[in-house]
Amino acid sequence: MSMDVVNAIGRRKAAVARVYVSEGKGQITINKRELKDYLPAETLQYVVTQPLNKLGVAENYDIKVNVYGGGVKGQAEAIRLGISRALVKIDEENKPALKSEGFMTRDARVVERKKPGQPKARKKFQFSKR
């Protein structure tokens, strides 16, 4: 049984990750680079592989990711969401396990815009009475 490439999209903050999952030996390639190359921080590598480890299928799939925008943490979490969505597309029975860990939820928190007449989004310039 050979499976087709399953693709899904994951977003977080300003990062967008397009994830392509196919049968393989557990290679994870991000923007044509090795996972360990692209995300040297162990914590972020862990974040990316969380859904695979939860289901115990880390060795069964090759994953190719195109990701842009945001910083490394946002990108890592976008990739995690994309991988989770792709795994659910492959087998619906994976959904409850991933949902209980919170991997299926799009984290919608984004940076609030800066307002005019203020130095930052909520910070105000110092008030002077005289």
C-alpha positions, 0 to 999 in steps of 0.5 A, a space after each residue: 500500500 503506497 500512500 500519496 503525499 498528504 499536505 496541510 497548512 499550519 499557522 502561528 503568529 506571522 509564520 505559515 508552514 506548508 507541510 507535505 507528509 509521505 511514507 518514508 524513514 522519518 526524514 524531516 526537511 524544512 526549507 530544503 534543510 535538515 531539521 537539526 540544521 534549520 532549528 538548532 535549539 533542542 526545545 524547538 526540535 521537540 516541539 516539531 516532533 511532538 505529534 509524531 512522538 505522541 502517536 509513535 509514528 516518527 519513523 514511518 513518514 518523511 516530512 517536507 516543510 516550506 515555512 516563511 514569516 515570523 520567528 523560529 518559535 512561531 515557525 516551529 509551532 506552525 510546523 507542529 500544527 501542519 504535521 498534526 493536521 496532515 496526520 489526521 488527514 491520513 487517519 481520522 482516528 489520530 484526532 482525539 489523541 492529538 486534540 487532547 494534547 492541544 496540537 489541533 488548535 490554531 493559536 490565534 494570538 498575534 501581536 497587537 498593532 501599534 497605535 498612533 500617539 503612543 510608543 507601543 500598542 498599549 504603552 502611553 507617553 509619560 503624562 506631564 501635568 505642567 
